[in-house]
Amino acid sequence: MEKRADSSTQLEVDTDILDYLLYTAIKAVLEDRRKFRKRHGPSEEQRRADLPLQMVDSYLVIFHSLHPNQRVSASIEFRLRLLKFASLFTMRFVPCQAGVSLPTLQEMRRKHEERAKLFLSHQKTTENPDLAALATSLPLPAVTLQFHRQHILASLFSTQIPRNDYGSPHSLSLLDTLPEFIALSAAQNALQESTITDVWMKLAARYMAQAVLEQYLIFGAQGPTALQEAFAWGLDSNSDTKTGSDEWKINAMFWGGEDEELSGWNEIRDEHKNAFVPSPGTSLQTCLEALESNELSLVTFEDCLLDFLEGLLQGQSKPAIAQLEAGKVDGISRKDTRALKDTVGFR
């Protein structure tokens, strides 16, 4: 008669496997993106992340069929979120790889626009007349947009440029992925019970600025809508979101106590936002191109984001199986670890 582990032991084993697969897939996604940036990067047929991502998808189906009513731990939920964002960010130039269909993308954009409008309606702000240039000087000419598309792709893909649909309506943009970045950061903040730092605030504001710049230089957006949507993040004192939801965690992340926004965020956000106001005598196009060449280089930003994601991955304890694989398990001597590896058949 076949022996089966009791339900609690089976759940623990299955959870350890899921944790390991997620960890492996995130590592592979980040490594692939870095390799694509080098001259000896992999071809389309050599992406290391393909198999780990397929294994995660397949195992999630198995896991939920075996444990239909079981909620995974907070750390597993965070790894799932980290993998989702890492995939969206690193594969955004080819939406079919990121698993985002046009209807899904359109729904994402609708929700993001509604969120931004609601947030802005709760803020005590007045219209900034300096944004007039965004209403009168956009969109940029088609030939200018095409030039910048080719320039960005050549900068980010040294060996193989993906098909030329970057900047089209069905192409993922930084503005599309920005809410996932904020939600990921809020989840990390809640998991670690920490407070966001100036370093994170500057990275988040940089992300928002990069998203705006991409909208105007690549996607051909017009008017101040993209700018307003991208920077519509902070404390919403009028929020009535459900406790524990993504929106609640985001609001909590920006909370500084007594219904006040966290100190420093407003200044850092506005500094990046005001960078899009041309100085007297300077055209908006010149202003945008100067930002892309200097403070808002997309190549530099990608490096910063990949470092950030790597830090999130390594900031959590390694999965038990990954520790066993490396020959050192937390709380167990190397001798006992070697014995355990022999017992479970690890080489």
GUFI-650509 format. One record per residue (C-alpha): residue number from 1; chain; x, y, z. Coordinates in steps of 0.001 Angstrom, whole numbers. Each point is the difference from the previous one (the first is absolute). Last residue first. Example, Ala and Ser with C-alpha at 12.3 -4.5 7.8 and 13.67 -1.06 7.14 Angstrom:
<2, 'A', <13670, -1060, 7140>>
<1, 'A', <-1370, -3440, 660>>
//
This chain:
<347, 'A', <24599, 15621, -4924>>
<346, 'A', <-3433, 155, 1548>>
<345, 'A', <-1747, -3333, 658>>
<344, 'A', <-2242, 947, 2922>>
<343, 'A', <2084, -1894, 2557>>
<342, 'A', <3332, 986, -1539>>
<341, 'A', <-958, 3667, 147>>
<340, 'A', <-1066, -431, 3630>>
<339, 'A', <3356, -1497, 888>>
<338, 'A', <1788, 2876, -1723>>
<337, 'A', <-2160, 2461, 1937>>
<336, 'A', <771, -1809, 3250>>
<335, 'A', <3723, 458, -627>>
<334, 'A', <-506, 3607, -1135>>
<333, 'A', <-1765, 754, 3271>>
<332, 'A', <-3710, 845, -21>>
<331, 'A', <-1623, 3282, 1106>>
<330, 'A', <-143, 1470, -3499>>
<329, 'A', <781, -2676, -2574>>
<328, 'A', <3414, -84, -1655>>
<327, 'A', <930, -2312, -2896>>
<326, 'A', <-1071, 2309, -2834>>
<325, 'A', <-2715, -2444, -1104>>
<324, 'A', <-1241, -226, 3570>>
<323, 'A', <-283, 3773, 140>>
<322, 'A', <-1869, 2, -3323>>
<321, 'A', <-2330, -2712, 1335>>
<320, 'A', <-710, 1994, 3167>>
<319, 'A', <-884, 3099, -2028>>
<318, 'A', <2477, 2847, 479>>
<317, 'A', <-907, 2453, 2728>>
<316, 'A', <-1270, 3276, -1415>>
<315, 'A', <2196, 3007, -728>>
<314, 'A', <1627, -1872, -2884>>
<313, 'A', <-3112, 324, -2150>>
<312, 'A', <-714, 3579, 1028>>
<311, 'A', <3623, 970, -662>>
<310, 'A', <-98, -1607, -3441>>
<309, 'A', <-3117, 2034, -730>>
<308, 'A', <1748, 3229, 1036>>
<307, 'A', <3122, -842, -2011>>
<306, 'A', <-2204, -664, -3039>>
<305, 'A', <-1726, 3334, 566>>
<304, 'A', <3267, 1930, 247>>
<303, 'A', <1392, -1649, -3152>>
<302, 'A', <-3209, 796, -1857>>
<301, 'A', <256, 3641, 1104>>
<300, 'A', <3531, 315, -1357>>
<299, 'A', <-1112, -1292, -3403>>
<298, 'A', <-3102, 2208, 69>>
<297, 'A', <2113, 3146, 434>>
<296, 'A', <-2111, 2400, 2039>>
<295, 'A', <2533, 2462, 1437>>
<294, 'A', <2087, 357, -3164>>
<293, 'A', <-858, -921, -3576>>
<292, 'A', <-3680, -678, 672>>
<291, 'A', <-363, 3234, 1987>>
<290, 'A', <1652, 1997, -2792>>
<289, 'A', <-2365, -1579, -2524>>
<288, 'A', <-3016, 1009, 2070>>
<287, 'A', <1138, 3618, 417>>
<286, 'A', <891, 325, -3683>>
<285, 'A', <-3440, -1331, -934>>
<284, 'A', <-1686, 2400, 2445>>
<283, 'A', <1730, 2981, -1587>>
<282, 'A', <2426, 2101, 2040>>
<281, 'A', <-269, 3815, 144>>
<280, 'A', <-1068, 39, 3647>>
<279, 'A', <738, -3356, 1696>>
<278, 'A', <-2162, -2904, -1061>>
<277, 'A', <-2294, -1530, 2665>>
<276, 'A', <544, -3746, -98>>
<275, 'A', <2540, 101, 2858>>
<274, 'A', <-2876, 1267, 2164>>
<273, 'A', <-1240, -3551, 472>>
<272, 'A', <3346, -1234, 1293>>
<271, 'A', <232, 2780, 2594>>
<270, 'A', <-3697, -428, 808>>
<269, 'A', <465, -3654, 961>>
<268, 'A', <3065, 691, 2144>>
<267, 'A', <-1701, 2890, 1819>>
<266, 'A', <-3258, -1882, 602>>
<265, 'A', <1845, -3095, 1220>>
<264, 'A', <2206, 1751, 2554>>
<263, 'A', <-2032, -656, 3127>>
<262, 'A', <-2572, -2766, -311>>
<261, 'A', <-3423, 1479, -658>>
<260, 'A', <-1983, 1185, 3017>>
<259, 'A', <-3207, -1582, 1266>>
<258, 'A', <1391, -34, 3553>>
<257, 'A', <3025, -2094, -987>>
<256, 'A', <2328, -99, -2992>>
<255, 'A', <-2166, -2075, -2335>>
<254, 'A', <1503, -666, -3436>>
<253, 'A', <360, -3758, 545>>
<252, 'A', <-3420, -150, 1661>>
<251, 'A', <-1596, 1313, -3199>>
<250, 'A', <1745, -2670, -2033>>
<249, 'A', <-1009, -2694, 2503>>
<248, 'A', <-3649, 1130, -157>>
<247, 'A', <31, -19, -3809>>
<246, 'A', <1470, -3498, -57>>
<245, 'A', <-2711, -1204, 2373>>
<244, 'A', <708, -701, 3677>>
<243, 'A', <-2742, 2273, 1318>>
<242, 'A', <-2548, 741, -2695>>
<241, 'A', <357, 3357, -1721>>
<240, 'A', <-1805, 3095, 1276>>
<239, 'A', <2579, 2578, -1087>>
<238, 'A', <-678, 3575, 1048>>
<237, 'A', <3464, 549, 1500>>
<236, 'A', <1600, -1074, -3278>>
<235, 'A', <3741, -119, 674>>
<234, 'A', <2195, -65, -3074>>
<233, 'A', <-135, -896, -3660>>
<232, 'A', <-1491, 1941, -2910>>
<231, 'A', <3393, 694, -1622>>
<230, 'A', <-522, -2262, -3004>>
<229, 'A', <-3618, 1007, -517>>
<228, 'A', <724, 3746, -12>>
<227, 'A', <2913, -319, -2403>>
<226, 'A', <-1925, -2285, -2353>>
<225, 'A', <-3005, 2360, 21>>
<224, 'A', <2040, 3179, -687>>
<223, 'A', <-761, 137, -3738>>
<222, 'A', <1141, -2328, -2741>>
<221, 'A', <1416, -3497, -33>>
<220, 'A', <2233, -989, -2892>>
<219, 'A', <966, -3417, 1358>>
<218, 'A', <3767, 465, -216>>
<217, 'A', <1065, 3521, 1016>>
<216, 'A', <-3161, 1124, 1830>>
<215, 'A', <-1056, -3235, 1690>>
<214, 'A', <3598, -1048, 594>>
<213, 'A', <725, 3272, 1808>>
<212, 'A', <-3054, -481, 2198>>
<211, 'A', <977, -3531, 985>>
<210, 'A', <3587, 1083, 668>>
<209, 'A', <-1318, 2748, 2304>>
<208, 'A', <-2159, -2473, 1921>>
<207, 'A', <2870, -2471, 330>>
<206, 'A', <2286, 2822, 1172>>
<205, 'A', <-2590, 931, 2639>>
<204, 'A', <9, -3633, 1170>>
<203, 'A', <3816, -150, 53>>
<202, 'A', <215, 3290, 1912>>
<201, 'A', <-2579, -1194, 2519>>
<200, 'A', <1835, -3309, 384>>
<199, 'A', <3284, 1720, 863>>
<198, 'A', <-1795, 2471, 2281>>
<197, 'A', <-1213, -2985, 2001>>
<196, 'A', <-3279, -1888, 244>>
<195, 'A', <-963, -1161, 3477>>
<194, 'A', <155, -3626, 1129>>
<193, 'A', <-2403, -2694, 1136>>
<192, 'A', <2034, -2433, -2146>>
<191, 'A', <-3079, -1506, -1633>>
<190, 'A', <-1845, 3334, -76>>
<189, 'A', <2888, 1852, -1687>>
<188, 'A', <535, -2883, -2427>>
<187, 'A', <-3690, 83, -918>>
<186, 'A', <171, 3780, -408>>
<185, 'A', <3003, -325, -2314>>
<184, 'A', <-1799, -2595, -2117>>
<183, 'A', <-3103, 2211, -153>>
<182, 'A', <2085, 2977, -1155>>
<181, 'A', <1769, -2091, -2644>>
<180, 'A', <-3303, -1496, -1172>>
<179, 'A', <-1449, 3513, -308>>
<178, 'A', <3004, 1028, -2176>>
<177, 'A', <-331, -2879, -2498>>
<176, 'A', <-2417, 1720, -2387>>
<175, 'A', <1851, 3333, 286>>
<174, 'A', <3222, -1829, -842>>
<173, 'A', <-1657, -1044, -3235>>
<172, 'A', <-1308, -3287, -1319>>
<171, 'A', <-527, 8, -3765>>
<170, 'A', <-3532, -459, -1358>>
<169, 'A', <-484, 3736, -682>>
<168, 'A', <3326, 196, -1925>>
<167, 'A', <3159, 1413, 1565>>
<166, 'A', <2059, -3126, -491>>
<165, 'A', <-1479, -1895, -2939>>
<164, 'A', <3295, -525, -1855>>
<163, 'A', <726, -3650, 594>>
<162, 'A', <2619, -549, 2643>>
<161, 'A', <3581, 1291, -474>>
<160, 'A', <2665, -2672, 320>>
<159, 'A', <3612, 440, 1012>>
<158, 'A', <341, 3299, 1838>>
<157, 'A', <-3600, 255, 1130>>
<156, 'A', <-453, 2899, 2430>>
<155, 'A', <1802, 2789, -1871>>
<154, 'A', <-1163, -1109, -3466>>
<153, 'A', <-3581, -182, 1278>>
<152, 'A', <223, 3483, 1508>>
<151, 'A', <1440, 1586, -3156>>
<150, 'A', <-2483, -1741, -2281>>
<149, 'A', <-2929, 1255, 2036>>
<148, 'A', <1553, 3469, 251>>
<147, 'A', <289, 337, -3771>>
<146, 'A', <-3541, -1297, -527>>
<145, 'A', <-1413, 2600, 2393>>
<144, 'A', <1878, 2798, -1742>>
<143, 'A', <-1236, -1123, -3436>>
<142, 'A', <-3574, -70, 1328>>
<141, 'A', <194, 3629, 1173>>
<140, 'A', <-408, 549, 3764>>
<139, 'A', <-3492, -150, 1413>>
<138, 'A', <64, 2485, 1546>>
<137, 'A', <1131, 3632, 114>>
<136, 'A', <-3231, 1750, 1078>>
<135, 'A', <-1339, -2006, 2940>>
<134, 'A', <3352, -1026, 1417>>
<133, 'A', <1230, 3573, -363>>
<132, 'A', <-2879, 1177, 2207>>
<131, 'A', <1360, -2012, 2921>>
<130, 'A', <1463, 3176, 1506>>
<129, 'A', <-3568, 1143, 766>>
<128, 'A', <-153, -2543, 2851>>
<127, 'A', <-3595, -848, 776>>
<126, 'A', <-784, 302, 3706>>
<125, 'A', <466, -2678, 2616>>
<124, 'A', <-1812, -1237, 3080>>
<123, 'A', <-7, -3707, -835>>
<122, 'A', <-3051, -2249, 152>>
<121, 'A', <-916, 431, -3674>>
<120, 'A', <3606, -862, -869>>
<119, 'A', <-285, -3415, 1637>>
<118, 'A', <-3299, -773, -1715>>
<117, 'A', <1351, 1048, -3391>>
<116, 'A', <3153, -2091, 516>>
<115, 'A', <-1977, -3094, 966>>
<114, 'A', <-2330, 390, -2995>>
<113, 'A', <2953, 334, -2379>>
<112, 'A', <1700, -3071, 1471>>
<111, 'A', <-3197, -2039, -278>>
<110, 'A', <-490, 943, -3659>>
<109, 'A', <3654, -683, -772>>
<108, 'A', <-135, -3494, 1482>>
<107, 'A', <-3200, -699, -1941>>
<106, 'A', <1681, 1049, -3244>>
<105, 'A', <2969, -2241, 756>>
<104, 'A', <-2262, -2960, 687>>
<103, 'A', <-1880, 593, -3263>>
<102, 'A', <3364, 304, -1852>>
<101, 'A', <1352, -3244, 1449>>
<100, 'A', <2712, -52, 2653>>
<99, 'A', <2014, -3206, 415>>
<98, 'A', <3350, 1748, 465>>
<97, 'A', <1365, -1904, -3003>>
<96, 'A', <-2973, 1082, -2142>>
<95, 'A', <640, 3591, 1109>>
<94, 'A', <3471, 191, -1640>>
<93, 'A', <1648, 3225, 1224>>
<92, 'A', <-1521, -554, 3449>>
<91, 'A', <2061, -3121, 672>>
<90, 'A', <2218, 1392, 2774>>
<89, 'A', <-2679, 2074, 1716>>
<88, 'A', <-2918, -2379, -334>>
<87, 'A', <2058, -3042, 992>>
<86, 'A', <1570, 1747, 2992>>
<85, 'A', <-3462, 1209, 1056>>
<84, 'A', <-1560, -3442, -69>>
<83, 'A', <3023, -1674, 1605>>
<82, 'A', <-6, 2524, 2845>>
<81, 'A', <-3722, -503, 531>>
<80, 'A', <391, -3767, 210>>
<79, 'A', <2984, 467, 2309>>
<78, 'A', <-2125, 2229, 2236>>
<77, 'A', <-2814, -2511, 143>>
<76, 'A', <2549, -2658, 980>>
<75, 'A', <1267, 2234, 2832>>
<74, 'A', <-3540, 717, 1176>>
<73, 'A', <-720, -3716, 231>>
<72, 'A', <-2235, -1831, -2459>>
<71, 'A', <-3755, -197, 464>>
<70, 'A', <-1394, -3522, 72>>
<69, 'A', <-3519, -655, -1224>>
<68, 'A', <865, -1854, -3202>>
<67, 'A', <3059, -1838, 1381>>
<66, 'A', <676, -2842, -2438>>
<65, 'A', <-1614, 1750, -2988>>
<64, 'A', <1567, 3315, 1016>>
<63, 'A', <3476, -1541, 137>>
<62, 'A', <-381, -1835, -3305>>
<61, 'A', <-1105, 3140, -1866>>
<60, 'A', <2769, 1987, 1694>>
<59, 'A', <2441, -2715, -1085>>
<58, 'A', <-753, 495, -3683>>
<57, 'A', <386, 3783, 67>>
<56, 'A', <3165, -207, 2105>>
<55, 'A', <1482, -2651, -2306>>
<54, 'A', <-737, 2112, -3066>>
<53, 'A', <1785, 2948, 1598>>
<52, 'A', <2989, -2196, 893>>
<51, 'A', <154, -1286, -3606>>
<50, 'A', <-116, 3409, -1700>>
<49, 'A', <2386, 1786, 2376>>
<48, 'A', <3246, -1176, -1602>>
<47, 'A', <-708, 1717, -3288>>
<46, 'A', <2085, -1804, -2613>>
<45, 'A', <-2382, -180, -2961>>
<44, 'A', <-518, 3780, -108>>
<43, 'A', <3766, 390, -48>>
<42, 'A', <2076, 260, 3142>>
<41, 'A', <2278, 2965, 799>>
<40, 'A', <3560, 226, -1218>>
<39, 'A', <-180, 3706, -692>>
<38, 'A', <-1483, 668, 3407>>
<37, 'A', <-3432, 1491, 751>>
<36, 'A', <-1738, -3251, -871>>
<35, 'A', <2104, -1597, 2720>>
<34, 'A', <-1397, 2364, 2644>>
<33, 'A', <-3561, -803, -1042>>
<32, 'A', <667, -3732, 55>>
<31, 'A', <1521, 179, 3475>>
<30, 'A', <-3056, 1818, 1374>>
<29, 'A', <-2442, -2538, -1440>>
<28, 'A', <2186, -2941, 1120>>
<27, 'A', <217, 1236, 3586>>
<26, 'A', <-3764, 523, 122>>
<25, 'A', <-615, -3498, -1395>>
<24, 'A', <2313, -1667, 2531>>
<23, 'A', <-1641, 1758, 2946>>
<22, 'A', <-3479, -891, -1255>>
<21, 'A', <972, -3642, -517>>
<20, 'A', <1541, -200, 3485>>
<19, 'A', <-3049, 1491, 1707>>
<18, 'A', <-2296, -2364, -1895>>
<17, 'A', <2084, -2996, 1072>>
<16, 'A', <39, 1129, 3629>>
<15, 'A', <-3779, 503, -137>>
<14, 'A', <-497, -3520, -1362>>
<13, 'A', <2111, -1441, 2816>>
<12, 'A', <-1833, 1957, 2689>>
<11, 'A', <-3389, -874, -1457>>
<10, 'A', <916, -3695, -117>>
<9, 'A', <1149, 121, 3627>>
<8, 'A', <-3282, 1595, 1076>>
<7, 'A', <-2083, -2450, -2032>>
<6, 'A', <1686, -3166, 1275>>
<5, 'A', <2588, -1504, -2348>>
<4, 'A', <-1165, -2802, -2218>>
<3, 'A', <877, -3676, 95>>
<2, 'A', <-1021, -2210, -2899>>
<1, 'A', <-1372, -3390, 993>>
//
